[in-house]
Amino acid sequence: MKLFTKCGLATVLTLVLALTTSAEDRKVIEKKDAKDPTTDQEFLTHAIACDLCEIKVGEYVAKNGANPNVRKFAERMVRDHSRCRDALLERARDQKLAVAEGFDKEKQDRFDALKKLKGTEFDREYMRWMIEGHEKAVRTWERWLPQAKDEKLRDHMKKALPELREHLAEARKLFDTLKS
């Protein structure tokens, strides 16, 4: 009987620990999601800043990439994200929203680190950045799309989201070719 009680107690403690860990994991997820936009204006500000980063970094990589396919990808990022930024800026103007044109510290630091690299290492780091950025962008756009209040913003997002997914798929494919 004592053995059963000890086993039962151990099982209960294990369950409590598992539930506690799950609750802690949920808190971490909630904190990550706390940076998600809560208004159309926040979404626009963030999306425009990301587009600006894609454009500026893409311009640099288009000139300095070692691999011609990476340079071609960077040129596409400049072209596509310029078009997207222009549409988002129009939405921001309609909402009388002022938008800063610079990098935040994290993006500037990463860009500075990228500029110190050369050759294949440079190309791989750029593609890794593009994968991470597009994964985050797709998640953010998918979460915000049903919440967006501005109908024109929602329409733009519906058109742009498939292109973001396409960028992500292309970045992953290109990154895989750089591994070997």
C-alpha positions in Angstrom: 0.0 0.0 0.0 2.8 2.4 0.9 4.5 1.7 -2.5 1.2 2.5 -4.3 0.9 5.8 -2.3 4.5 6.8 -3.1 3.9 6.0 -6.8 0.7 7.9 -6.8 2.4 10.9 -5.1 5.2 10.8 -7.6 2.7 10.7 -10.5 0.8 13.7 -9.0 4.1 15.7 -8.5 5.1 14.9 -12.1 1.8 16.1 -13.4 2.0 19.3 -11.3 5.5 20.0 -12.6 4.3 19.3 -16.2 1.4 21.7 -15.8 3.6 24.4 -14.2 6.1 24.1 -17.1 3.3 24.4 -19.6 2.0 27.6 -17.8 5.6 29.0 -17.9 5.9 28.2 -21.6 2.6 30.0 -22.2 3.9 33.1 -20.4 7.0 33.1 -22.7 4.7 32.8 -25.8 2.5 35.6 -24.4 5.5 37.8 -23.9 6.7 37.2 -27.4 3.3 38.1 -28.7 3.2 41.2 -26.6 5.2 42.9 -29.4 2.5 42.1 -31.9 0.6 45.2 -33.1 -2.6 46.2 -31.3 -3.8 48.8 -33.8 -3.6 49.3 -37.5 -1.2 52.2 -36.9 1.2 50.0 -35.0 1.0 47.4 -37.7 1.7 50.0 -40.4 4.6 51.5 -38.5 6.2 48.0 -38.0 5.5 46.8 -41.5 6.9 49.9 -43.1 10.1 49.7 -41.0 10.5 46.1 -42.1 10.0 47.0 -45.7 12.6 49.8 -45.4 15.1 47.4 -43.9 14.5 44.9 -46.7 15.0 47.6 -49.3 18.2 49.1 -47.8 19.8 45.8 -47.0 18.7 44.4 -50.4 20.4 47.3 -52.2 23.6 46.6 -50.4 23.5 42.9 -51.1 22.5 43.4 -54.7 25.9 45.2 -55.1 28.0 43.1 -52.8 26.7 39.5 -52.8 29.1 36.9 -53.9 26.5 34.5 -55.4 24.6 35.8 -58.5 21.4 34.1 -57.3 21.7 35.9 -53.9 22.2 39.2 -55.8 19.1 38.5 -57.9 17.1 37.6 -54.8 18.2 40.9 -53.2 17.1 42.8 -56.3 13.7 41.2 -56.0 13.5 42.1 -52.4 14.2 45.8 -53.2 11.6 45.8 -56.0 8.8 43.9 -54.2 9.3 45.6 -50.8 9.5 49.0 -52.4 6.1 48.4 -54.0 4.7 47.1 -50.7 6.2 50.0 -48.7 4.6 52.5 -51.1 1.2 50.9 -50.6 1.6 50.9 -46.8 2.8 54.5 -46.8 -0.4 55.5 -48.7 -2.4 53.8 -45.9 -0.3 55.6 -43.3 -0.9 59.0 -45.0 -4.6 58.3 -45.1 -4.5 57.7 -41.3 -2.3 60.8 -40.8 0.4 58.6 -39.4 4.0 59.8 -39.3 6.6 57.1 -40.1 10.3 57.1 -39.3 12.7 56.2 -42.1 15.6 54.7 -40.1 16.7 51.3 -38.7 16.1 50.4 -35.1 19.2 49.5 -33.2 18.8 45.7 -33.6 18.5 45.9 -37.4 21.3 48.4 -37.6 23.6 46.2 -35.6 22.8 43.2 -37.7 23.3 45.2 -40.9 26.7 46.4 -39.6 27.7 42.8 -38.8 26.6 41.6 -42.2 28.7 44.3 -43.9 31.8 42.9 -42.2 31.3 39.5 -43.9 32.6 38.4 -47.3 31.8 35.8 -49.9 29.7 32.8 -49.1 29.6 33.7 -45.4 28.1 37.0 -46.4 25.5 35.4 -48.7 24.5 32.8 -46.1 24.0 35.3 -43.3 21.9 37.5 -45.6 19.7 34.6 -46.6 19.5 33.5 -42.9 18.3 37.0 -42.1 15.8 36.9 -44.9 14.4 33.6 -43.7 14.0 34.8 -40.1 12.5 38.1 -41.2 10.0 36.6 -43.6 9.0 33.9 -41.1 8.2 36.6 -38.6 6.5 38.8 -41.2 4.2 36.0 -42.4 3.2 35.1 -38.8 2.6 38.8 -38.0 0.6 39.4 -41.2 -1.5 36.2 -40.7 -2.3 37.2 -37.1 -3.1 40.8 -38.0 -5.1 40.3 -41.2 -8.4 39.3 -39.5 -8.0 42.1 -36.9 -7.3 45.0 -39.2 -9.9 47.6 -39.1 -8.9 49.5 -42.2 -10.6 47.8 -45.2 -8.0 49.1 -47.7 -5.2 47.8 -45.4 -6.9 44.3 -45.2 -7.2 44.3 -49.0 -3.5 45.1 -49.4 -2.5 42.5 -46.9 -4.6 39.8 -48.7 -2.6 40.6 -51.9 0.8 40.9 -50.3 0.7 37.9 -47.9 1.1 35.3 -50.7 4.1 37.2 -52.0 5.7 37.2 -48.5 5.2 33.4 -48.4 6.8 33.2 -51.8 9.8 35.2 -50.6 10.1 32.9 -47.6 10.0 29.7 -49.8 12.5 31.2 -52.2 14.9 32.3 -49.4 14.8 28.8 -47.9 15.5 27.2 -51.2 18.4 29.5 -52.0 19.8 29.1 -48.5 19.9 25.4 -48.9 21.9 25.7 -52.1 24.5 27.8 -50.1 25.0 25.1 -47.5 27.0 22.8 -49.8 
